[in-house]
Amino acid sequence: VVIEPTTLLGELEGLESRGIDPRRNLMISERAHLVMPWHLAEDQVMNQQSVQGENIGTTLRGIGPCYRDKVGRNFAIRAIDLIRPELPERIAQIVDAKNALLRGMSCDGSGTSAAPQLDAGDIAAKAQGWGEQLGPLIGDTTNRLLDELDAGKRLLMEGAQGSLLDIDHGTYPFVTSSNSSGVGISSGSGVPAKWIRHVIGVAKAYSTRVGGGPFPTELNCETGQKIRDLGREYGTTTGRPRRCGWFDAVAVRYTARLGGVDALALMMMDVLAHFDEIQVCVAYDIDGQRVEHFPCDAATLRRAKPIYETHAGWKKDVTGARSLDDLPKLAHRYLARIGELIGVPVQVISVGPDREQTIFVDRQHLR
């Protein structure tokens, strides 16, 4: 994981202003890499200079440049570095190199650079403040988790972003910079795979995507806009409209197998209640061939045309449903078919934005 300290501190202060003390239970991994001001600057310059091809969908939060430095190793700052006395000197060395890089990245034809110049002293002062506030929370999370498991405790891991944004197994290059699929559980936490008992895959009852990249079931029409409006599908970070389409069983089956999913949580079922007919992509037509496996490259996926099954819509408000029996029979059929296509049962159903609007089909399976 990578952390932007100012954002994290803002979230902590927001909770504290509501009378919640998150610091009692929060531990920050000493191994976590930090998004530094130079990463934000690099992201901005690279996005402005991107002139070829489709935008990969960066949120301009410095995450990609941070991961580049993590792999490159020479210019990386980790959480543990915030409490080391030599940090100001290290920041000064990095800023010298980064200023030269930014100048080179943003030079125009005349040799003039519009890149922002970073101030090492200012960044070091900020980092000192981060260390004072976050230092007490920094610790060895890997051994803490392993100790808890050895003591018989149970852990709940929660992922972020979609599996198809996984740097190794997603729709490269339209991906994020880390392993956001189930394969990243062990590498991200340090917990060996032998401890993982259940994996719950979370998917929407339709498909969405933010930014560029191939999207076989995308609906560039009134239906797609209707899904977007009903589901309030706008990016939480950027506010950009999400691209919307019908449920893609080929993609979800792939990510479920990839992550070892044994139960599916299907979100936003209330949105589908507004349609007379609902389509589900069960395969692709790629160059005249029926393909049921998800392609590994974006160029092939871009040529994929969805092969749909059409299901009758239930046209009934389900936001008040609290058990499977409260859902219309046509919704039951839809859920059963999704389970068949994905190869794992739907065990959790969301019918609205509130926590109470959740139906657990089989709690025993989820324990």
Wavefront OBJ file of the C-alpha trace (Angstrom):
o trace
v 0.000 0.000 0.000
v 1.094 3.592 -0.499
v 0.020 6.442 1.764
v -0.318 10.167 1.152
v 0.305 11.522 4.688
v -1.692 14.747 4.374
v -4.753 12.844 3.184
v -4.410 10.279 5.967
v -4.108 12.990 8.613
v -7.176 14.706 7.189
v -9.158 11.479 7.497
v -7.994 11.002 11.078
v -8.980 14.558 11.981
v -12.376 14.067 10.343
v -13.067 11.041 12.549
v -11.762 12.778 15.661
v -14.065 15.750 15.024
v -16.963 13.292 15.263
v -15.820 11.949 18.613
v -14.139 8.844 17.200
v -10.581 7.998 18.241
v -9.097 5.995 15.344
v -5.580 6.068 16.772
v -6.394 3.476 19.429
v -6.648 0.698 16.860
v -4.685 2.006 13.892
v -1.218 0.752 13.026
v 0.638 1.955 9.935
v 3.022 -0.511 8.370
v 6.611 0.660 8.647
v 7.061 -0.813 5.166
v 4.356 1.346 3.569
v 5.669 3.696 0.897
v 4.709 7.361 1.013
v 3.366 9.544 -1.767
v 5.610 12.589 -1.598
v 5.118 16.044 -3.186
v 7.452 15.147 -6.065
v 5.163 12.239 -6.979
v 2.213 14.601 -7.311
v 4.292 16.927 -9.475
v 5.463 14.050 -11.689
v 1.905 12.832 -12.150
v 0.749 16.280 -13.260
v 3.621 16.784 -15.698
v 3.334 13.306 -17.186
v -0.409 13.687 -17.655
v 0.101 17.030 -19.418
v 2.812 15.581 -21.637
v 0.849 12.453 -22.557
v 0.213 12.872 -26.269
v -0.009 9.307 -27.510
v -2.912 6.929 -27.181
v -5.715 6.754 -24.679
v -5.351 8.146 -21.169
v -4.799 5.279 -18.736
v -7.122 6.919 -16.212
v -4.757 8.292 -13.593
v -6.355 10.084 -10.631
v -3.341 12.467 -10.476
v -2.715 11.556 -6.833
v 0.911 10.525 -7.368
v 0.311 6.813 -6.944
v 1.983 5.662 -10.161
v 5.154 7.715 -9.616
v 5.293 6.485 -6.007
v 5.241 2.874 -7.147
v 7.897 3.628 -9.760
v 10.176 4.878 -7.008
v 9.319 1.856 -4.872
v 10.582 -0.446 -7.603
v 13.478 1.851 -8.484
v 14.488 1.993 -4.766
v 16.793 5.013 -5.014
v 14.185 7.715 -4.358
v 11.625 5.893 -2.199
v 10.446 7.102 1.207
v 8.753 4.621 3.531
v 6.764 5.223 6.697
v 9.690 4.100 8.850
v 11.774 6.911 7.324
v 9.526 9.532 8.968
v 11.081 8.762 12.349
v 14.691 8.616 11.194
v 16.954 11.627 11.895
v 18.625 11.494 8.482
v 15.352 12.129 6.611
v 15.972 15.856 5.837
v 19.287 15.022 4.215
v 17.717 12.250 2.189
v 14.879 14.533 1.058
v 17.406 17.161 -0.088
v 19.209 14.587 -2.233
v 15.976 13.326 -3.753
v 14.626 16.825 -4.454
v 17.786 17.746 -6.371
v 17.285 14.745 -8.633
v 13.542 15.244 -8.965
v 13.829 18.915 -9.902
v 16.202 17.974 -12.703
v 13.802 15.238 -13.822
v 10.786 17.556 -13.798
v 12.656 20.188 -15.807
v 13.550 17.598 -18.416
v 10.036 16.183 -18.559
v 8.381 19.539 -19.171
v 10.791 21.274 -21.558
v 9.208 22.644 -24.719
v 10.905 22.953 -28.077
v 12.734 26.106 -27.039
v 14.261 24.433 -23.993
v 12.002 26.324 -21.590
v 10.559 24.351 -18.675
v 7.274 25.105 -16.942
v 7.779 22.437 -14.286
v 7.204 23.401 -10.645
v 10.407 23.531 -8.633
v 10.318 21.657 -5.356
v 11.697 23.155 -2.142
v 13.616 20.600 -0.080
v 13.367 22.624 3.121
v 9.611 22.981 2.832
v 9.137 19.278 2.152
v 11.448 18.310 5.024
v 9.440 20.520 7.396
v 6.215 18.869 6.277
v 7.759 15.427 6.698
v 8.868 16.313 10.210
v 5.288 17.224 11.045
v 4.036 13.967 9.562
v 6.547 12.062 11.650
v 5.472 13.794 14.846
v 1.801 13.008 14.235
v 2.053 9.577 12.633
v 5.226 8.270 14.291
v 3.432 6.713 17.280
v 1.243 4.726 14.876
v 4.063 3.247 12.778
v 4.900 -0.366 13.560
v 5.597 -3.865 12.288
v 2.166 -4.858 10.996
v 3.383 -8.076 9.358
v 4.560 -9.698 12.569
v 1.573 -8.279 14.444
v -0.805 -10.037 12.032
v 1.153 -13.290 12.154
v 1.219 -13.198 15.954
v -2.550 -12.709 16.061
v -3.094 -15.651 13.729
v -0.801 -17.858 15.809
v -2.906 -16.867 18.835
v -6.056 -18.146 17.121
v -7.490 -14.784 16.094
v -9.386 -14.229 12.855
v -8.522 -11.484 10.377
v -10.734 -9.630 7.914
v -8.882 -8.216 4.910
v -10.521 -5.663 2.631
v -9.256 -4.875 -0.827
v -9.540 -1.676 -2.811
v -10.088 -0.982 -6.521
v -11.206 -3.563 -9.058
v -9.437 -6.815 -9.865
v -9.152 -5.839 -13.524
v -6.989 -2.908 -12.437
v -4.368 -5.362 -11.134
v -0.926 -4.444 -12.480
v -0.143 -8.070 -13.431
v -3.541 -9.612 -14.177
v -5.702 -6.674 -15.283
v -6.372 -4.872 -18.559
v -2.789 -3.661 -18.929
v -1.808 -0.852 -19.449
v -5.145 0.500 -18.227
v -4.455 -0.620 -14.679
v -3.298 0.667 -11.319
v 0.242 0.226 -9.990
v -0.334 -2.592 -7.505
v -1.937 -6.024 -7.175
v -5.558 -5.034 -6.575
v -6.935 -8.552 -7.160
v -7.105 -11.399 -4.665
v -3.541 -12.414 -5.500
v -2.363 -9.291 -3.677
v -3.668 -10.373 -0.259
v -0.497 -12.153 0.810
v 2.009 -9.822 -0.844
v 0.246 -6.776 0.584
v -0.152 -8.017 4.139
v 2.596 -10.589 4.652
v -0.010 -13.192 5.625
v 0.671 -16.545 3.864
v -2.028 -18.030 1.651
v -2.484 -20.996 4.004
v -4.345 -18.708 6.422
v -6.945 -17.562 3.884
v -10.165 -19.502 4.533
v -12.793 -17.540 2.601
v -12.682 -14.948 -0.165
v -15.809 -12.903 -0.847
v -15.829 -11.297 -4.278
v -17.684 -7.992 -4.542
v -19.281 -7.029 -7.854
v -21.988 -4.697 -9.047
v -25.099 -6.101 -10.714
v -23.908 -4.194 -13.794
v -20.441 -3.085 -14.974
v -18.578 0.207 -14.586
v -15.197 1.618 -15.474
v -13.432 4.920 -14.800
v -10.990 6.293 -17.337
v -9.718 4.731 -20.532
v -9.386 1.118 -21.574
v -11.479 -1.539 -23.314
v -14.991 -2.168 -21.977
v -16.928 -4.759 -24.039
v -20.369 -4.219 -22.452
v -20.211 -0.416 -22.324
v -23.490 1.322 -23.146
v -22.930 4.654 -24.877
v -26.623 5.311 -25.009
v -29.652 6.307 -22.970
v -29.572 2.993 -21.087
v -25.981 3.580 -19.980
v -26.846 7.086 -18.795
v -29.851 5.725 -16.912
v -27.635 3.234 -15.061
v -25.167 6.029 -14.285
v -27.847 8.302 -12.873
v -29.631 5.614 -10.853
v -26.356 4.256 -9.453
v -24.795 7.704 -8.926
v -21.800 6.470 -10.862
v -19.273 9.264 -10.575
v -15.667 8.886 -9.417
v -15.171 9.548 -5.698
v -11.757 11.117 -6.239
v -12.141 12.913 -9.563
v -15.906 13.269 -9.929
v -15.608 11.889 -13.453
v -18.649 10.038 -14.839
v -18.083 6.309 -14.725
v -18.605 4.360 -17.905
v -21.523 1.960 -17.447
v -22.662 -1.267 -19.085
v -24.374 -4.591 -18.544
v -22.982 -7.298 -16.266
v -19.965 -9.022 -17.831
v -19.910 -12.614 -16.612
v -16.736 -13.367 -18.588
v -14.787 -10.696 -16.711
v -16.282 -11.479 -13.297
v -15.730 -15.231 -13.698
v -12.082 -14.556 -14.543
v -11.522 -12.348 -11.504
v -13.378 -14.785 -9.238
v -11.127 -17.648 -10.330
v -8.050 -15.447 -10.081
v -8.836 -14.444 -6.498
v -10.029 -17.811 -5.241
v -13.508 -16.399 -4.600
v -15.946 -18.805 -2.921
v -18.878 -16.420 -2.385
v -20.149 -13.430 -4.332
v -21.562 -10.184 -2.955
v -23.708 -8.542 -5.629
v -24.210 -4.820 -5.164
v -26.694 -2.316 -6.638
v -29.514 -4.771 -7.363
v -31.965 -1.913 -6.771
v -30.683 -0.155 -9.900
v -31.745 -3.041 -12.161
v -35.315 -2.831 -10.859
v -35.898 0.053 -13.290
v -35.429 -1.929 -16.528
v -37.902 -4.000 -18.560
v -35.082 -6.216 -19.818
v -31.661 -6.933 -18.374
v -28.771 -8.270 -20.409
v -25.855 -10.379 -19.203
v -22.715 -10.923 -21.254
v -21.953 -14.679 -21.268
v -19.187 -14.745 -23.908
v -17.347 -12.574 -26.423
v -17.259 -12.606 -30.192
v -13.645 -11.871 -31.122
v -12.891 -11.882 -34.844
v -15.837 -14.201 -35.463
v -14.884 -16.687 -32.733
v -16.877 -17.331 -29.551
v -14.537 -16.727 -26.602
v -15.453 -17.555 -23.013
v -12.102 -16.779 -21.372
v -11.028 -13.223 -20.563
v -8.221 -12.046 -22.912
v -4.895 -11.043 -21.415
v -4.279 -7.947 -23.521
v -6.213 -4.762 -24.099
v -5.867 -4.875 -27.891
v -7.709 -8.200 -28.117
v -10.310 -7.150 -25.559
v -11.001 -4.010 -27.566
v -12.153 -6.186 -30.464
v -14.488 -8.201 -28.242
v -18.212 -7.901 -28.909
v -20.499 -9.057 -26.107
v -22.724 -12.088 -26.581
v -25.761 -11.470 -24.406
v -28.444 -13.398 -22.622
v -31.604 -11.373 -22.093
v -33.509 -11.626 -18.811
v -36.894 -10.152 -17.956
v -36.688 -7.286 -15.493
v -38.680 -7.460 -12.272
v -39.790 -3.815 -12.355
v -40.452 -3.769 -8.623
v -38.823 -1.651 -5.915
v -36.540 -3.903 -3.872
v -35.001 -1.309 -1.555
v -37.165 -2.542 1.315
v -36.220 -6.209 0.896
v -34.472 -7.718 3.917
v -34.489 -11.391 2.989
v -34.284 -13.466 -0.160
v -38.002 -14.186 0.099
v -38.728 -10.458 -0.188
v -37.244 -10.313 -3.700
v -39.345 -10.923 -6.823
v -39.064 -14.346 -8.486
v -37.443 -12.778 -11.556
v -34.734 -11.330 -9.317
v -34.198 -14.829 -7.874
v -33.678 -16.165 -11.376
v -31.206 -13.421 -12.190
v -29.184 -14.131 -9.029
v -29.205 -17.871 -9.651
v -28.000 -17.383 -13.220
v -25.197 -15.084 -12.117
v -24.060 -17.756 -9.658
v -24.105 -20.375 -12.409
v -22.108 -18.224 -14.805
v -19.491 -17.203 -12.238
v -19.194 -20.615 -10.625
v -19.765 -19.411 -7.039
v -23.028 -18.657 -5.220
v -24.337 -15.161 -4.558
v -24.311 -14.976 -0.753
v -24.697 -11.227 -0.161
v -27.120 -8.911 -1.975
v -27.194 -5.129 -1.696
v -30.507 -3.398 -2.442
v -29.610 0.158 -1.400
v -26.878 2.431 -0.050
v -27.560 1.873 3.673
v -25.944 -0.905 5.661
v -29.362 -2.264 6.615
v -30.219 -2.722 2.926
v -28.139 -5.882 2.739
v -29.439 -9.427 2.395
v -27.315 -12.308 3.666
v -28.335 -15.487 1.895
v -26.252 -17.869 3.993
v -24.445 -16.354 6.971
v -23.009 -19.742 7.955
v -21.018 -19.869 4.731
v -19.502 -16.467 5.460
v -18.177 -17.291 8.944
l 1 2 3 4 5 6 7 8 9 10 11 12 13 14 15 16 17 18 19 20 21 22 23 24 25 26 27 28 29 30 31 32 33 34 35 36 37 38 39 40 41 42 43 44 45 46 47 48 49 50 51 52 53 54 55 56 57 58 59 60 61 62 63 64 65 66 67 68 69 70 71 72 73 74 75 76 77 78 79 80 81 82 83 84 85 86 87 88 89 90 91 92 93 94 95 96 97 98 99 100 101 102 103 104 105 106 107 108 109 110 111 112 113 114 115 116 117 118 119 120 121 122 123 124 125 126 127 128 129 130 131 132 133 134 135 136 137 138 139 140 141 142 143 144 145 146 147 148 149 150 151 152 153 154 155 156 157 158 159 160 161 162 163 164 165 166 167 168 169 170 171 172 173 174 175 176 177 178 179 180 181 182 183 184 185 186 187 188 189 190 191 192 193 194 195 196 197 198 199 200 201 202 203 204 205 206 207 208 209 210 211 212 213 214 215 216 217 218 219 220 221 222 223 224 225 226 227 228 229 230 231 232 233 234 235 236 237 238 239 240 241 242 243 244 245 246 247 248 249 250 251 252 253 254 255 256 257 258 259 260 261 262 263 264 265 266 267 268 269 270 271 272 273 274 275 276 277 278 279 280 281 282 283 284 285 286 287 288 289 290 291 292 293 294 295 296 297 298 299 300 301 302 303 304 305 306 307 308 309 310 311 312 313 314 315 316 317 318 319 320 321 322 323 324 325 326 327 328 329 330 331 332 333 334 335 336 337 338 339 340 341 342 343 344 345 346 347 348 349 350 351 352 353 354 355 356 357 358 359 360 361 362 363 364 365 366 367
